[in-house]
């Protein structure tokens, strides 16, 4: 059980995060990647993400175990920075003091034995604790690569889900203040003034001491909320958004055909992983001229990008096109 002690001053300083946190989503998605539960929501996302990974999971697993503690320095507060939190979060991670890295790696390794050393040198946790810049740079590069593979393509869905949750909490705040806001959090979190209780894998007491509390809805958080281990860090409660029983990566529904026409909808879906005009014609069962014309219209609409590839041309989806066929909001990704 997690118990967060909220004074009157703290209650007046409860606030909602304004956007998803790129660092929290990256780390928590890595938990979901290795978790077989929630297949209805995350199954398709897991399958797609794994095909894009190139060894990142093996390295990350040495600092982010499947359960239990992972270092707080992996989720700096700059991860929700405007306009994109990933770069700011990575810079904050790079600037983490060596003493803090060493202390948090100590907590990690006390929880479980270190991964077996590779032939080339110490395991990543050991190397990080030594304070050298190269292991930290390797961790940051790996996190970036993992984020590009498993988080960035789905950012429209992540942001839309978080914004939907914010709308619900915002209405509660307007209707009844911070008390009502805390009372409407997901059912694993219970407001019993002056204590906010939550299901948690261990017993934990967190005293805000007038610092307030940041509520951070998360797309990849599941079942239980998450807080930082270090009580001296700015208090943040990361909690799961409500997934309406639908896949995190929805299939295009009939609405897409009604929006752009059934043939053009089929053309757009066929381009999903990239194809030439000839391949597009074969996939959709239209003539070569018709396929070229549909691709041209979609390109002019900003949904498709066309590049010359040898003697042919290659059509690929733009972020806007990808967001459209996946049912996501057409917004930029970090």
C-alpha positions in Angstrom: 0.0 0.0 0.0 1.2 3.5 -0.9 0.1 6.3 1.4 0.7 9.9 0.3 0.1 12.3 3.2 -1.5 15.5 1.8 -1.7 18.7 4.0 -4.0 21.6 3.3 -1.0 23.4 1.6 -0.3 20.3 -0.5 -3.9 20.1 -1.5 -3.8 23.6 -2.9 -0.6 22.7 -4.9 -2.0 19.5 -6.5 -1.6 19.9 -10.3 -2.1 18.0 -13.5 0.8 17.3 -15.9 0.1 19.2 -19.1 1.3 16.5 -21.5 2.8 12.9 -21.5 6.2 12.5 -20.1 8.5 11.1 -22.7 10.9 9.5 -20.2 8.2 7.9 -18.1 6.5 6.5 -21.2 9.8 5.1 -22.5 10.7 3.3 -19.2 7.1 2.1 -18.5 6.7 0.9 -22.1 9.7 -1.3 -21.6 7.9 -3.0 -18.7 4.9 -3.5 -20.9 7.1 -5.0 -23.7 8.1 -7.9 -21.4 4.7 -8.3 -19.7 2.4 -10.8 -21.4 -0.7 -9.4 -19.6 -3.0 -6.8 -21.3 -2.7 -8.5 -24.7 -6.0 -6.9 -25.9 -4.6 -3.4 -25.4 -0.8 -3.9 -25.9 -0.5 -7.1 -27.9 -0.3 -5.6 -31.4 2.0 -2.8 -30.1 4.3 -5.4 -28.6 4.4 -7.4 -31.9 5.1 -4.3 -34.0 7.7 -2.8 -31.6 9.7 -6.0 -31.3 10.3 -6.1 -35.0 12.0 -2.7 -34.8 14.3 -3.4 -31.9 17.9 -4.3 -32.5 19.3 -5.5 -29.2 18.2 -2.5 -27.1 16.1 -4.7 -24.8 19.1 -6.7 -23.6 21.0 -3.7 -22.5 18.0 -1.9 -21.0 17.0 -5.0 -19.0 20.2 -4.6 -16.9 19.0 -1.2 -15.5 15.2 -1.7 -15.8 14.3 -5.1 -14.2 10.9 -6.7 -15.0 9.6 -5.8 -11.6 10.7 -3.8 -8.5 12.9 -0.8 -8.3 14.5 1.0 -11.3 16.8 4.1 -10.8 15.0 7.4 -10.4 17.5 9.1 -12.6 16.0 7.4 -15.6 12.9 9.5 -15.3 14.0 13.2 -14.8 11.2 15.7 -14.5 12.3 17.4 -17.8 10.7 14.5 -19.7 7.5 16.5 -20.0 9.2 19.7 -21.2 7.7 21.7 -24.1 7.8 21.2 -27.0 9.3 17.7 -26.8 10.5 16.1 -23.6 12.8 13.5 -24.9 15.7 15.7 -25.7 15.4 17.6 -22.4 15.0 14.4 -20.5 18.1 12.9 -22.1 20.2 16.0 -21.3 19.0 15.9 -17.7 20.0 12.2 -17.6 23.4 13.0 -19.0 23.9 15.7 -16.3 23.0 13.4 -13.4 25.6 13.7 -10.6 27.9 10.7 -10.3 27.1 10.3 -6.6 23.4 10.0 -7.3 24.0 7.5 -10.1 26.2 5.4 -7.8 23.7 5.5 -4.9 20.7 4.5 -7.1 22.7 1.8 -8.9 23.5 0.5 -5.4 19.8 0.2 -4.6 19.2 -1.6 -7.9 22.0 -4.1 -7.4 21.0 -4.7 -3.8 17.6 -5.8 -5.2 18.9 -8.4 -7.6 22.4 -9.7 -8.6 24.2 -7.9 -11.4 23.8 -9.3 -14.9 26.7 -11.4 -16.0 29.6 -9.4 -17.2 30.1 -9.3 -21.0 33.6 -10.4 -22.1 34.5 -6.8 -23.0 34.2 -5.4 -19.5 31.8 -4.8 -16.5 28.0 -5.0 -16.7 26.3 -1.7 -17.5 25.2 -1.0 -13.9 28.7 -1.5 -12.6 30.1 0.7 -15.3 27.6 3.4 -14.6 28.5 3.3 -10.9 32.1 3.9 -11.8 31.1 7.4 -13.1 32.6 7.1 -16.5 31.0 9.0 -19.4 31.0 6.2 -22.0 28.6 3.9 -20.2 26.2 6.7 -19.6 26.4 7.8 -23.2 25.7 4.2 -24.3 22.7 4.0 -22.0 21.3 7.3 -23.5 21.9 6.1 -27.1 20.1 2.8 -26.3 17.2 4.7 -24.7 16.9 6.9 -27.8 16.9 3.9 -30.1 14.3 2.1 -28.0 12.1 5.2 -27.9 12.3 5.5 -31.7 11.2 1.9 -32.1 8.6 1.5 -29.4 7.2 4.9 -28.4 7.7 7.5 -31.1 5.5 5.8 -33.7 2.6 5.7 -31.2 3.0 9.2 -29.8 -0.3 10.4 -31.3 -2.2 7.7 -29.4 -0.2 8.3 -26.2 -0.8 12.0 -26.3 -4.5 11.6 -27.2 -5.1 9.2 -24.3 -3.3 11.5 -21.8 -5.3 14.5 -23.0 -8.5 12.6 -22.7 -7.6 11.8 -19.1 -6.7 15.4 -18.4 -10.1 16.5 -19.7 -11.8 14.3 -17.2 -9.7 15.4 -14.3 -9.9 19.0 -15.4 -13.7 18.9 -15.3 -13.5 17.4 -11.8 -11.2 20.1 -10.6 -13.5 22.8 -12.0 -16.6 21.2 -10.4 -15.2 20.4 -7.0 -11.6 21.5 -6.6 -8.6 19.4 -5.7 -10.7 17.1 -3.4 -12.9 16.1 -6.3 -9.9 15.8 -8.6 -8.3 13.3 -6.3 -11.5 11.4 -5.7 -11.9 10.8 -9.5 -8.5 9.1 -10.0 -8.6 5.5 -11.2 -10.0 2.9 -8.7 -6.6 1.6 -7.6 -6.1 5.1 -6.0 -8.4 6.2 -3.2 -8.7 9.7 -1.6 -9.3 9.4 2.1 -8.5 12.8 3.3 -5.8 13.7 4.3 -4.2 10.5 2.8 -4.2 9.4 -0.8 -3.9 5.6 -0.8 -3.0 3.5 -3.7 -2.4 -0.2 -4.4 1.4 -0.7 -4.4 3.7 -3.7 -4.4 5.3 -2.6 -1.1 4.3 -0.5 1.9 5.4 3.1 1.4 4.7 6.4 3.2 5.3 9.6 1.2 5.0 13.0 3.0 4.6 15.9 0.6 5.6 18.5 3.3 4.1 21.4 1.5 5.6 20.6 -2.0 2.3 19.6 -3.6 1.8 16.7 -6.0 2.1 16.4 -9.7 -0.4 14.0 -11.2 1.1 12.4 -14.4 -1.3 10.2 -16.4 0.6 7.6 -18.4 -0.3 5.5 -21.4 2.0 2.6 -20.5 1.5 2.6 -16.8 -0.6 -0.5 -15.8 -2.4 -1.8 -12.8 -0.6 0.3 -10.1 0.7 3.8 -10.0 4.4 4.7 -9.7 6.3 7.1 -7.5 10.0 7.9 -7.2 11.9 6.0 -4.6 13.8 9.1 -3.4 11.4 11.2 -1.2 13.6 14.3 -1.7 12.7 14.4 -5.4 9.7 16.6 -6.6 6.6 14.4 -5.7 5.0 12.9 -8.8 2.3 10.2 -9.0 2.3 8.4 -12.3 -1.0 6.6 -12.9 -2.5 4.6 -15.7 -5.0 6.2 -18.1 -8.2 4.2 -18.8 -7.9 2.1 -21.9 -11.5 1.4 -23.1 -10.7 -2.3 -23.8 -9.5 -1.5 -27.3 -6.0 -2.1 -28.8 -3.4 0.6 -28.1 -2.7 0.4 -31.9 -6.2 0.3 -33.4 -6.9 -1.0 -36.9 -8.4 1.5 -39.3 -12.2 1.3 -39.0 -14.8 1.9 -41.7 -14.7 5.6 -40.9 -11.5 5.9 -42.9 -13.3 4.7 -46.1 -16.1 7.1 -45.4 -13.7 9.9 -45.0 -11.4 9.5 -48.0 -13.3 6.9 -50.1 -12.9 3.1 -49.9 -10.4 2.8 -52.8 -8.2 5.7 -51.5 -8.4 4.2 -48.0 -7.2 0.9 -49.3 -4.3 2.7 -51.1 -3.3 4.5 -47.9 -3.3 1.3 -45.9 -1.3 -0.5 -48.5 1.4 2.1 -48.4 1.8 1.6 -44.7 5.2 -0.1 -44.8 6.3 1.4 -48.1 5.8 0.2 -51.6 6.4 1.1 -55.3 3.5 2.1 -57.6 3.5 -1.3 -59.2 3.3 -3.0 -55.8 0.5 -0.6 -54.8 -1.5 -1.4 -57.9 -1.2 -5.2 -57.2 -2.0 -4.8 -53.5 -5.2 -2.8 -54.2 -6.3 -4.4 -57.4 -6.3 -1.2 -59.4 -4.6 -0.2 -62.6 -1.0 1.2 -62.6 -2.4 4.6 -63.7 -5.1 4.6 -61.0 -2.5 3.7 -58.3 -0.3 6.5 -59.5 -3.2 9.0 -59.4 -4.3 8.0 -55.9 -0.7 8.3 -54.6 -0.4 11.7 -56.2 -3.6 13.0 -54.4 -2.4 11.5 -51.1 1.0 13.1 -51.6 -0.6 16.5 -52.2 -2.6 16.1 -49.1 0.6 15.6 -47.0 -0.3 11.9 -46.2 2.3 10.2 -48.4 6.0 11.0 -49.3 7.3 9.8 -52.7 11.0 9.2 -53.4 12.8 7.9 -56.5 14.3 4.5 -55.9 16.4 3.4 -58.9 14.1 3.3 -61.9 10.9 3.3 -59.8 9.4 5.4 -57.0 8.8 4.4 -53.4 5.8 5.7 -51.5 5.9 5.9 -47.7 3.5 7.4 -45.2 4.2 10.7 -43.5 3.6 11.0 -39.8 0.2 12.6 -40.7 -0.7 9.6 -42.9 0.4 7.1 -40.3 -1.6 8.9 -37.6 -4.7 8.9 -39.9 -4.7 5.2 -40.6 -4.1 4.3 -37.0 -6.9 6.6 -35.8 -4.5 8.9 -34.0 -4.5 12.7 -33.8 -2.2 14.2 -36.5 0.3 15.8 -34.2 4.1 15.9 -34.0 6.0 13.2 -32.2 9.0 13.8 -30.0 
